[in-house]
Amino acid sequence: NQKTFVTVELINITTLISFATIFLLGVLNTLFAVCINDIEDIKIDIISNSKRPLANNDVSLSQWKNFSYVLLILIVLGLATMNTTVIFFFILTQMAYYVYSARPLRLKRHFVSSSIIIGLASVTVAMAGFFFVSADQHITSFPLKAIAIIAFVFSFFSNMKDIKDYAGDKNEKMQTMPVVFGLENSKRIIAFLYSVVFIFIPILLNIKSMLLFSIIYSIFTFYLFTKKQYQEKYIFLVLFFYAIILFLAII
């Protein structure tokens, strides 16, 4: 009995450390992507996000780059503890975010390529997490339906971030949805895309009990997007609660 207890405790500790490592690796990858994006977006952020460290000169460009190098070293060390499939998808994710943010490609310049890249990057993150816990390491073991839903959801949701950056993006001639269609029109378009996602998720996942709730939720979200005083934080709050309710409905 004592031997069994010790074995279970060791397994639990190892499992906790493993999950903590991949979670930390995800955080480090996100921070590294943010660093690259902020370096490329200095001119935009001076107008639209003046409180960011680079935009308001809290840190110098060289300090910011040094910080990103430290993050990269930590990411490499973290990846060394992962299996090859997880490593592959983390690298793929970082590559996607690099071509999204950095020149010469800078695919975030147009809302179509921006949405596609964010959708694909979201899929690769999900696949990294899946193959971290999956015994079957074949690529085909990841559900195709999950790929479609994740890509669909995050591609549609990604355009919201461009609303607050409208002035800076317009100044830099970025072809984001608010710049192309106008700020007010784009709010309506993005609100419609959110409504489509909220309604179609329970249909795609066959959770009929959530359909009426999703319709009500989509109407409320449309209101939050189109009201005179648009505040992004309330949209994030809505997404957070929807994700919790969806999770509870699935389990």
C-alpha positions as CSV (number, residue, x, y, z in Angstrom):
1,N,0.0,0.0,0.0
2,Q,2.8,2.4,0.9
3,K,4.6,1.7,-2.4
4,T,1.3,2.3,-4.3
5,F,0.8,5.6,-2.4
6,V,4.3,6.8,-3.2
7,T,3.9,5.8,-6.9
8,V,0.7,7.7,-7.2
9,E,2.2,10.8,-5.4
10,L,5.2,10.7,-7.8
11,I,2.9,10.5,-10.8
12,N,0.8,13.4,-9.6
13,I,3.8,15.5,-9.0
14,T,5.3,14.7,-12.4
15,T,1.9,15.4,-14.1
16,L,1.6,18.7,-12.3
17,I,5.1,19.8,-13.3
18,S,4.4,18.7,-16.9
19,F,1.2,20.7,-17.1
20,A,2.8,23.7,-15.4
21,T,5.7,23.5,-17.9
22,I,3.4,23.5,-21.0
23,F,1.3,26.3,-19.5
24,L,4.4,28.4,-18.9
25,L,5.6,27.6,-22.4
26,G,2.3,28.9,-23.8
27,V,2.7,32.1,-21.8
28,L,6.3,32.6,-22.9
29,N,5.3,32.1,-26.6
30,T,2.5,34.6,-26.2
31,L,4.8,37.2,-24.6
32,F,7.4,36.6,-27.4
33,A,4.7,37.1,-30.1
34,V,3.6,40.3,-28.3
35,C,7.2,41.6,-28.2
36,I,7.6,41.1,-31.9
37,N,4.3,42.7,-32.6
38,D,5.0,45.7,-30.4
39,I,8.3,46.3,-32.1
40,E,6.7,46.4,-35.5
41,D,3.7,48.5,-34.3
42,I,5.5,51.3,-32.5
43,K,4.1,54.0,-34.9
44,I,0.6,52.6,-34.6
45,D,0.8,52.3,-30.8
46,I,2.0,55.9,-30.4
47,I,-1.5,56.9,-31.7
48,S,-3.8,54.1,-30.5
49,N,-2.0,52.5,-27.5
50,S,0.1,55.2,-26.0
51,K,0.3,53.5,-22.6
52,R,2.3,50.5,-24.0
53,P,5.9,50.5,-22.8
54,L,7.6,51.1,-26.2
55,A,5.0,53.7,-27.3
56,N,5.5,55.9,-24.2
57,N,9.3,55.2,-23.9
58,D,9.1,53.4,-20.6
59,V,11.6,51.0,-22.1
60,S,14.0,51.5,-25.0
61,L,13.9,49.5,-28.2
62,S,17.2,47.7,-27.3
63,Q,15.8,46.7,-23.9
64,W,12.7,45.4,-25.5
65,K,14.7,43.3,-27.9
66,N,16.9,42.0,-25.2
67,F,13.8,41.0,-23.2
68,S,12.5,39.1,-26.3
69,Y,15.8,37.3,-26.7
70,V,15.6,36.1,-23.0
71,L,12.0,34.9,-23.8
72,L,13.3,33.0,-26.8
73,I,16.0,31.3,-24.8
74,L,13.4,30.2,-22.2
75,I,11.1,29.0,-24.9
76,V,13.9,26.8,-26.4
77,L,14.7,25.4,-23.0
78,G,11.0,24.6,-22.4
79,L,10.6,23.0,-25.8
80,A,13.6,20.7,-25.0
81,T,11.3,19.0,-22.4
82,M,8.5,18.4,-24.9
83,N,7.8,15.6,-27.4
84,T,8.6,16.2,-31.1
85,T,5.0,16.8,-32.1
86,V,4.4,19.4,-29.5
87,I,7.7,21.1,-30.5
88,F,6.6,21.1,-34.1
89,F,3.3,22.8,-33.4
90,F,4.8,25.4,-31.1
91,I,7.3,26.3,-33.7
92,L,4.6,26.5,-36.3
93,T,2.6,28.8,-34.1
94,Q,5.5,31.1,-33.6
95,M,6.2,31.2,-37.3
96,A,2.6,32.0,-38.0
97,Y,2.7,34.9,-35.6
98,Y,6.0,36.1,-36.9
99,V,4.8,36.4,-40.5
100,Y,1.6,38.0,-39.1
101,S,3.5,40.8,-37.3
102,A,6.9,41.2,-38.9
103,R,8.1,42.7,-42.2
104,P,8.4,42.0,-45.0
105,L,5.2,39.9,-45.1
106,R,3.4,41.5,-42.2
107,L,0.2,39.7,-43.0
108,K,-1.8,41.6,-40.4
109,R,-1.8,44.5,-42.9
110,H,-5.0,43.2,-44.5
111,F,-8.0,41.9,-42.5
112,V,-8.4,38.8,-44.7
113,S,-4.8,37.5,-44.3
114,S,-4.8,38.6,-40.7
115,S,-7.9,36.6,-39.9
116,I,-6.6,33.5,-41.7
117,I,-3.3,33.5,-39.9
118,I,-4.9,34.0,-36.4
119,G,-7.3,31.1,-37.2
120,L,-4.4,28.8,-38.2
121,A,-2.2,29.8,-35.3
122,S,-5.1,29.1,-32.9
123,V,-5.4,25.6,-34.4
124,T,-1.7,24.9,-34.0
125,V,-1.8,26.0,-30.4
126,A,-4.8,23.6,-29.8
127,M,-2.9,20.8,-31.5
128,A,0.2,21.4,-29.4
129,G,-2.0,21.0,-26.3
130,F,-3.7,17.9,-27.7
131,F,-0.5,16.1,-28.6
132,F,1.0,16.9,-25.2
133,V,-1.6,14.7,-23.5
134,S,-2.5,12.3,-26.4
135,A,-1.0,8.8,-26.5
136,D,-1.6,8.7,-30.3
137,Q,0.9,11.1,-31.8
138,H,-0.3,10.8,-35.4
139,I,-1.5,14.1,-36.9
140,T,-4.7,12.4,-38.1
141,S,-5.8,11.7,-34.5
142,F,-6.7,15.3,-34.0
143,P,-10.4,15.7,-34.9
144,L,-11.1,17.5,-38.1
145,K,-14.2,19.0,-36.7
146,A,-12.2,20.7,-33.9
147,I,-9.8,22.2,-36.5
148,A,-12.8,23.6,-38.4
149,I,-14.5,25.1,-35.3
150,I,-11.3,26.6,-33.8
151,A,-10.2,28.1,-37.1
152,F,-13.7,29.4,-37.8
153,V,-14.2,30.9,-34.3
154,F,-10.8,32.6,-33.9
155,S,-10.7,33.9,-37.5
156,F,-14.1,35.7,-37.0
157,F,-13.2,36.9,-33.4
158,S,-9.8,38.3,-34.4
159,N,-11.1,41.4,-36.1
160,M,-12.4,42.9,-32.8
161,K,-8.8,43.9,-31.8
162,D,-8.6,46.3,-34.7
163,I,-11.5,48.5,-33.5
164,K,-9.3,50.2,-30.8
165,D,-6.4,50.5,-33.2
166,Y,-8.5,52.3,-35.9
167,A,-6.7,55.7,-35.7
168,G,-3.2,54.2,-35.7
169,D,-4.0,51.6,-38.4
170,K,-5.5,54.3,-40.6
171,N,-2.5,56.5,-40.2
172,E,-0.2,53.6,-41.2
173,K,-2.5,52.6,-44.1
174,M,-3.3,49.2,-42.7
175,Q,-6.2,47.5,-44.4
176,T,-8.0,46.3,-41.3
177,M,-11.8,45.9,-41.3
178,P,-12.4,49.3,-39.6
179,V,-10.2,51.1,-42.0
180,V,-11.7,49.5,-45.1
181,F,-15.4,49.7,-44.1
182,G,-15.3,52.6,-41.7
183,L,-15.4,52.3,-37.9
184,E,-19.1,52.2,-37.4
185,N,-19.8,49.9,-40.3
186,S,-17.1,47.5,-39.1
187,K,-18.5,47.4,-35.6
188,R,-21.8,46.1,-37.1
189,I,-20.0,43.6,-39.4
190,I,-17.9,42.3,-36.5
191,A,-20.9,42.1,-34.2
192,F,-22.7,40.1,-36.9
193,L,-19.7,37.7,-37.1
194,Y,-19.8,37.2,-33.4
195,S,-23.5,36.5,-33.5
196,V,-22.9,33.9,-36.2
197,V,-20.2,32.2,-34.1
198,F,-22.4,32.2,-30.9
199,I,-25.4,30.7,-32.8
200,F,-23.4,28.2,-34.9
201,I,-21.3,26.7,-32.1
202,P,-24.1,24.9,-30.3
203,I,-25.4,23.7,-33.7
204,L,-22.0,22.4,-34.7
205,L,-21.5,20.8,-31.3
206,N,-25.1,19.5,-31.2
207,I,-25.8,21.3,-27.9
208,K,-29.5,22.2,-28.6
209,S,-30.0,23.3,-25.0
210,M,-27.7,26.3,-25.7
211,L,-29.3,27.5,-28.9
212,L,-31.8,29.9,-27.3
213,F,-29.2,31.2,-24.9
214,S,-26.8,31.8,-27.8
215,I,-29.3,33.8,-29.7
216,I,-30.0,36.0,-26.7
217,Y,-26.3,36.3,-26.1
218,S,-25.6,37.3,-29.7
219,I,-28.2,40.1,-29.5
220,F,-26.6,41.4,-26.4
221,T,-23.2,41.3,-27.9
222,F,-24.5,43.1,-31.0
223,Y,-25.7,45.9,-28.6
224,L,-22.3,46.1,-26.9
225,F,-20.5,46.5,-30.2
226,T,-22.8,49.1,-31.7
227,K,-23.6,51.3,-28.6
228,K,-22.2,54.8,-28.6
229,Q,-19.6,54.2,-25.9
230,Y,-17.8,51.1,-27.2
231,Q,-15.8,49.4,-24.5
232,E,-13.7,46.3,-25.4
233,K,-13.5,45.0,-21.8
234,Y,-17.2,44.2,-21.8
235,I,-16.8,42.1,-24.9
236,F,-14.0,40.1,-23.3
237,L,-16.3,39.6,-20.3
238,V,-19.1,38.3,-22.5
239,L,-16.6,35.9,-24.2
240,F,-15.3,34.7,-20.9
241,F,-18.8,33.9,-19.5
242,Y,-19.9,32.3,-22.8
243,A,-16.8,30.1,-22.7
244,I,-17.6,28.9,-19.2
245,I,-21.2,28.2,-20.0
246,L,-20.2,26.3,-23.2
247,F,-17.6,24.3,-21.2
248,L,-20.2,23.3,-18.6
249,A,-22.7,22.4,-21.4
250,I,-20.1,20.1,-23.0
251,I,-19.1,18.3,-19.8
